[in-house]
Amino acid sequence: MSSIGTGYDLDVSEYSPEGKLFQVEYAHKAVESSGTAVGICCRDGVVLAVENIVTSKLYETNCNRRVFHIDRHIGMAASGLLPDARAVARHAREEAADYRQSHGEPMPLSELASRVSNLMHAYTMYSAVRPFGCGVLLAAFENGRPQLYGVEPSGVYYSYHGYAIGKAKQNARTEIEKLKLAELSAANGVKEAAKIIYSCHDEVKDKYFELDLSLTSAETAGRHVIVTGEQWTEASNYAKAALEEHDSDDDV
Amino acid sequence: FSSAMSASFYTKPANNGNAGVAMETSWDSNPGRQRTLQPITTGASVLAIKYNAGVIMVADTLGSYGSLAKFRSIPRVLRVNDATVAAASGDLADMQFLNTVVENHAIDEEIHEHGIAYSPASLHSWLTRVMYNRRSRINPLWNTYIVAGTEAGQPFLGYVNMLGVAFKEDCLATGFGSHLCLGLLREALDAAGGYAGLTEETATSALEACLRVLYYRDCRAYNQYQLANVPVAKPAQVSGPHFLQSDWSVAKLVKHYTE
């Protein structure tokens, strides 16, 4: 199914005769075999959600969140290799802190996205390193406008109204396209994002997963907040209920 | 991508670990530079007192340029987090520099969400180390800091000066305040039988009375101030600017005073 790059996939500094960088493509595969991450720009905020697949019940809950704070006002959701995602988060945090220190104001998301993209791209140019095996979604609510950027292992990045990466990205993207984003409030967006994660989750292959949710909106005053407690339970129940409804529909 | 390697976790002689930015002194690499000889734009006294359910701290908003009352709206009180506030007197450039470092640390802690944040005692300890180490290189940050907040459910009040002298007390004052007002604050505490006998209102009025004394008697004091209140059970609140009412009618009794 996948084209084998024998001989041209040993390091990322080598092109294949067809002009492909196989190491970058393999990095994308690392993202595609990991839990789905979803980002949705709502009317008054941005929601991030991740299907955090947990391989053992022995882990403490929420010990390995896949949603990160980058400074107070920017959130990052990651799909792919978690240690790579943490490294990207660390760089992003340094950039944001530096910017805040020298400019005296929080870093605009467009600027941060550009820096993260530069970073991830830099790791695709030298044989001494490997590309990051993760894709990241960056979110912020700036000057009343919700913003979402997605950066992939190749370093390419776009600004999105809604996006998904990871295992079920195609299904998730289809679900996002069905939403009327311009009318959706961030509070409802949290529930919809949870619903998308649950509906795209493969019960058979990955039994147990944690729902990582976060919100940056007018309500949170532009602060990136990890959704916990009541709001999380509400979203999670809404998603599970929608799933049951869907299942019971099938029974008819 | 050398920045990936630049973060240092361990303190070796060549690097300064976490205190990094605060510890950089220009002549370590460039011997032509000079050391701090004198403060330039300065802040006057900071006063603080514990009460039965927390701590209150006040500092006026004046930045003096020598004897010129140049900047009349400088905030000197820093809210670090819900349980910690700090204020400084002395050189305001040094204060603003250190405050930025502290704020960046505080943001770092917030975003890591591991539930560990600066407690007033840990901030006090960190400041002491930075101030003492700077003095040991004969390039001090020319400030006296007061750290106030809630530590393990109890009110906390700590003092650090540019020599690295640090201590904790039930009432504190810097600069002129330590000469003119510390006695008044101690009297208030003694009268109440300790800080557990002071209410928020009594503590606030004691501090206001002291600020008034300072405005009358300290040429570098001002009648506009910020107030920080850190109740043990609630988040820290920094309010201001408050205005001090003062009565200068006695000036007419002063010989040679003309209107």
Interface residues (C-beta under 8 A of the other chain):
Chain A: F68 H69 I70 D71 R72 A87 R90 H91 R93 E94 A97 R100 Q101 L119 A122 Y123 V129 I226
Chain B: F1 S3 A4 A7 T100 N104 I107 D108 E110 I111 H112 E113
